[in-house]
Amino acid sequence: MRGAVKREVAATDEYDRLVQRAYRADVSCAPKAAAKLAKQAIELDPDRPGAYFVLGNACRSSEEFLRARECFLSAMHGALSAGAC
């Protein structure tokens, strides 16, 4: 059981690192890098909203407005499901 908990913690830490790196890439005007990192975070934990929000910003910066909308809606749905709102 301890191994499973350690893997879960490691995945959470990696998710947070990827989202932070994606955010920094996005605010540094590197939307392609931000999108790539955010997608990696989503693969790790598709139920958490943070990566969807960063991906939405990256898509908006790349003028992919429909995809950005989908990502923002996914972020909102994830936040509501998690009880964050």
Contacts in CASP RR format, 6 or more apart in sequence:
PFRMAT RR
TARGET T0000
AUTHOR 0000-0000-0000
METHOD contacts of the structure
MODEL  1
MRGAVKREVAATDEYDRLVQRAYRADVSCAPKAAAKLAKQAIELDPDRPG
AYFVLGNACRSSEEFLRARECFLSAMHGALSAGAC
11 44 0 8 1.000
11 45 0 8 1.000
12 45 0 8 1.000
14 44 0 8 1.000
15 41 0 8 1.000
15 44 0 8 1.000
15 45 0 8 1.000
15 48 0 8 1.000
15 51 0 8 1.000
18 37 0 8 1.000
18 38 0 8 1.000
18 40 0 8 1.000
18 41 0 8 1.000
18 44 0 8 1.000
18 51 0 8 1.000
19 37 0 8 1.000
19 38 0 8 1.000
19 41 0 8 1.000
19 50 0 8 1.000
19 51 0 8 1.000
19 54 0 8 1.000
21 37 0 8 1.000
22 33 0 8 1.000
22 34 0 8 1.000
22 35 0 8 1.000
22 36 0 8 1.000
22 37 0 8 1.000
22 38 0 8 1.000
22 41 0 8 1.000
22 51 0 8 1.000
22 54 0 8 1.000
22 55 0 8 1.000
22 58 0 8 1.000
23 34 0 8 1.000
23 54 0 8 1.000
25 31 0 8 1.000
25 33 0 8 1.000
25 34 0 8 1.000
25 37 0 8 1.000
25 58 0 8 1.000
26 34 0 8 1.000
26 54 0 8 1.000
26 57 0 8 1.000
26 58 0 8 1.000
26 61 0 8 1.000
29 61 0 8 1.000
31 57 0 8 1.000
31 58 0 8 1.000
31 59 0 8 1.000
31 61 0 8 1.000
31 62 0 8 1.000
32 58 0 8 1.000
32 62 0 8 1.000
34 54 0 8 1.000
34 55 0 8 1.000
34 57 0 8 1.000
34 58 0 8 1.000
34 61 0 8 1.000
35 55 0 8 1.000
35 58 0 8 1.000
35 59 0 8 1.000
35 62 0 8 1.000
37 54 0 8 1.000
38 51 0 8 1.000
38 52 0 8 1.000
38 54 0 8 1.000
38 55 0 8 1.000
38 56 0 8 1.000
38 58 0 8 1.000
39 51 0 8 1.000
39 55 0 8 1.000
41 48 0 8 1.000
41 50 0 8 1.000
41 51 0 8 1.000
41 54 0 8 1.000
42 51 0 8 1.000
42 52 0 8 1.000
42 55 0 8 1.000
45 51 0 8 1.000
47 78 0 8 1.000
47 81 0 8 1.000
47 82 0 8 1.000
48 78 0 8 1.000
48 82 0 8 1.000
49 74 0 8 1.000
49 75 0 8 1.000
49 76 0 8 1.000
49 77 0 8 1.000
49 78 0 8 1.000
49 79 0 8 1.000
49 82 0 8 1.000
49 84 0 8 1.000
50 75 0 8 1.000
52 71 0 8 1.000
52 72 0 8 1.000
52 74 0 8 1.000
52 75 0 8 1.000
52 78 0 8 1.000
53 71 0 8 1.000
53 72 0 8 1.000
53 75 0 8 1.000
55 71 0 8 1.000
56 67 0 8 1.000
56 68 0 8 1.000
56 71 0 8 1.000
56 72 0 8 1.000
56 75 0 8 1.000
57 68 0 8 1.000
59 65 0 8 1.000
59 67 0 8 1.000
59 68 0 8 1.000
59 71 0 8 1.000
60 68 0 8 1.000
76 85 0 8 1.000
78 84 0 8 1.000
79 85 0 8 1.000
END
